[in-house]
Amino acid sequence: MEFPANLRAECERLIRDYPEPMGALVPILNTVQNTLGYIAVDVAEEVARMLDCAPARVWEAIQFYAVFRTEKGSKCRIQVCRT
């Protein structure tokens, strides 16, 4: 999946808003998912390059937060809390 230029510009703006680039990780992932619908492997790797970090750091965040999707989803998503 290609990283759109307008999305790249928005991500770079988010990076500038934080004193440490890694502080922008979750807002960037949220923006990517809102724009593309999910976070593909190559897009996550590009986010890692933009933040100058290992791709594993980006994947840790994606796997930690249940709101992030790595595959195209359906129109609706139902989630049940088991606690």
Backbone torsions as a table, in degrees:
resi	resn	phi	psi	omega
1	MET	NA	136.4	-178.4
2	GLU	-83.7	143.8	178.7
3	PHE	-88.3	107.0	-176.9
4	PRO	-61.9	146.9	-177.7
5	ALA	-61.2	-40.4	-179.4
6	ASN	-67.6	-32.6	177.0
7	LEU	-70.5	-40.6	177.0
8	ARG	-59.9	-43.8	179.7
9	ALA	-63.0	-40.8	178.4
10	GLU	-65.6	-40.3	178.3
11	CYS	-64.4	-42.0	178.2
12	GLU	-64.5	-35.4	175.7
13	ARG	-64.7	-42.9	178.5
14	LEU	-62.3	-40.3	179.3
15	ILE	-61.4	-40.3	179.8
16	ARG	-67.1	-24.3	-177.9
17	ASP	-75.1	-12.4	-176.6
18	TYR	-114.7	143.9	179.5
19	PRO	-65.5	-32.9	175.9
20	GLU	-115.7	130.9	-178.2
21	PRO	-54.7	-37.1	-178.6
22	MET	-64.8	-19.1	176.1
23	GLY	-63.9	-21.6	-179.0
24	ALA	-89.2	0.0	-173.6
25	LEU	-57.1	-55.2	-177.1
26	VAL	-65.2	-45.0	175.7
27	PRO	-59.4	-36.5	177.9
28	ILE	-66.3	-46.3	179.2
29	LEU	-61.0	-38.9	177.9
30	ASN	-64.2	-43.5	179.0
31	THR	-63.8	-43.7	178.9
32	VAL	-60.4	-47.3	-178.3
33	GLN	-65.8	-40.3	178.3
34	ASN	-63.6	-32.5	-178.3
35	THR	-82.5	-46.8	-173.2
36	LEU	-97.7	-15.9	-179.7
37	GLY	96.3	-22.7	177.3
38	TYR	-165.5	174.4	-177.9
39	ILE	-113.2	105.2	-179.6
40	ALA	-78.0	161.3	-178.1
41	VAL	-57.9	-49.4	-177.6
42	ASP	-67.0	-30.3	176.8
43	VAL	-70.3	-41.7	177.3
44	ALA	-61.8	-38.4	177.9
45	GLU	-66.5	-36.7	176.9
46	GLU	-67.6	-38.7	175.7
47	VAL	-60.1	-42.4	178.3
48	ALA	-61.0	-41.5	177.9
49	ARG	-63.7	-40.9	180.0
50	MET	-64.1	-34.8	-178.7
51	LEU	-90.6	-2.7	-178.2
52	ASP	55.2	52.1	178.8
53	CYS	-137.9	171.3	178.4
54	ALA	-72.5	142.8	177.1
55	PRO	-56.5	-28.1	179.2
56	ALA	-62.0	-34.0	178.2
57	ARG	-63.9	-39.3	178.5
58	VAL	-68.2	-43.6	-180.0
59	TRP	-65.6	-32.8	175.8
60	GLU	-58.9	-45.5	-179.9
61	ALA	-66.3	-41.4	179.8
62	ILE	-62.5	-42.3	-178.9
63	GLN	-74.4	-30.0	-177.7
64	PHE	-70.9	-45.2	-177.2
65	TYR	-89.8	120.0	-176.0
66	ALA	-67.3	-15.7	-176.9
67	VAL	-75.4	-18.5	-177.5
68	PHE	-87.0	136.5	-179.8
69	ARG	-112.6	142.0	178.2
70	THR	-109.3	2.1	177.1
71	GLU	-135.2	155.7	176.2
72	LYS	-59.9	135.6	-178.9
73	GLY	-106.3	176.9	176.2
74	SER	-84.4	-178.6	-177.3
75	LYS	-65.6	-38.4	-178.6
76	CYS	-119.0	150.4	178.0
77	ARG	-131.5	127.2	177.7
78	ILE	-109.5	130.9	-178.5
79	GLN	-129.4	135.5	-178.9
80	VAL	-114.3	130.6	177.3
81	CYS	-86.7	128.4	-177.1
82	ARG	-101.6	16.7	179.4
83	THR	-102.2	NA	NA
